[in-house]
Amino acid sequence: MIKENIEAVKKRMADAAARAGRTDEITLVAVTKNHPVEYMKEAAADGITDVGENRIQEALQKREAFPDNQLKWHLIGHLQTNKAKHGVACFDLIHSIDSEHLLRAVDKEAAKLGKVQDILLQVNVAREESKFGMDVEAFPAMCELAETLTHVRVQGLMCIAPNYEHIEDVRPVFRIAGALYEDMKSKFSDGQVRYLSMGMTHDFEIAIEEGANIVRVGTAIFGPRNY
Ligand SMILES: *Cc1c(COP(=O)(O)O)cnc(C)c1O
């Protein structure tokens, strides 16, 4: 079932890219939170190379099941500053950097590990109270600060759209994120900024039409999560 689901998602991704006239690469991050390691192994056998997790503890445990580390691990959930150390130890790309405090903490922990941590800046484009992410106004200063830190490398922007009743309402949100991303590219050295992470099960096609090149899809691949 997972195999068929992955194929169906990839087909929908390709169709959305074609509608937008895109030929660049788009990464499918399989969101495996609350799903067992067996599902992850199956997905990996079916060609999934990137996995997304929300919680440090869960990811640390799951990583032990992949000793030769063939997957790229994405932290897509909120990171508490006091867990920055584990976030850096466990993840290849942290999508959820949303404050100066957290940015500095990640830089510090990465320095201790002798690592340059790849990160995305999470922007709360729609200003939802219930969501993490920085305000659009705070974004330029965060980009500037990140550039001065030597153990983080900003690779782009992450955005979560609100759960609107009418799905087309997400489009303007993604469009603003896309414009911020294009602007961001010009602020950093060539090629450093290359990921626009947006789109989940219910809205990834619109996200791709609006320029996303990382989509984070859980339910459409693994079915509903059991909490
Ligand atoms: C859980 C989660 C996803 C995946 O959501 P689905 O609707 O299951 O595809 C994507 N992004 C973030 C940030 C999440 O927390």
The ligand as a Gaussian input file, in Angstrom:
#p B3LYP/6-31G(d) Opt

LIG

0 1
 C        2.687000      16.459000      10.221000
 C        3.287000      17.485000       9.334000
 C        3.274000      17.334000       7.935000
 C        2.581000      16.203000       7.221000
 O        1.201000      16.353000       7.293000
 P        0.200000      15.452000       6.431000
 O       -1.044000      16.249000       6.405000
 O        0.055000      14.157000       7.141000
 O        0.797000      15.291000       5.080000
 C        3.919000      18.300000       7.182000
 N        4.540000      19.351000       7.742000
 C        4.562000      19.540000       9.077000
 C        5.260000      20.719000       9.633000
 C        3.924000      18.625000       9.913000
 O        3.953000      18.830000      11.230000

